[in-house]
Amino acid sequence: MRATYEAYILVKIKDGSQYVCALNRPPKRPDNLPPASLQEQIRYLATQVIWN
């Protein structure tokens, strides 16, 4: 995700390694716009969410 981070989570794996995951709130969609279509949601997940 690419915005202001809201929370950090420390993830500990059984082998002893640790990772910090950062989460944020997606921008609020204006009330005057219709709900996002499936294609818009897929595009958002592909471009705005960092998958590791």
N, C-alpha and C positions, 0 to 999 in steps of 0.2 A: 504494500500500500504506500502511497506517496502523499502524505499530508502531515498535519501535526499529530504526533503520537499521543495517545491517551493513556496507554498502559503498557507496562513491560512485564513479561512472564519469564521466570528462569526455569528452564526445562533441564532436568537431570536425567541422564540415560544410565542404565544399569552398569555399563562399562566404565562409568566415572566421568564421561565427558559432559559438559554443560553448554547450553545454548540460551541466548537471550532472544525472546520473540517479542516484537513490538506490534501492538494492535492499535488501530485508530477507528474512529467513527466515520463512515462514509458521508460525504456531503448530503445535506437534506435536499430532496427534490422539491422544487416550488409547488405549492398547492394548485396552481392553475394549469399544470402539465398533467397529461394522463399518465397512468402507471407505466413503468418501463416495460417494453416488449421483451420477449425471450432473447431476441437477437441483441438488444441493447444490454441486457444483463450479462450475456456471454461476452460481449465486447468489453464491458467494464471489468469482468473477472480476468480477462486475458491481458488487459493493458494497465490496470490500476492495482492489481494484487500481485505481490511478489511471492512466487511459489518456489520453495526450496526442497 
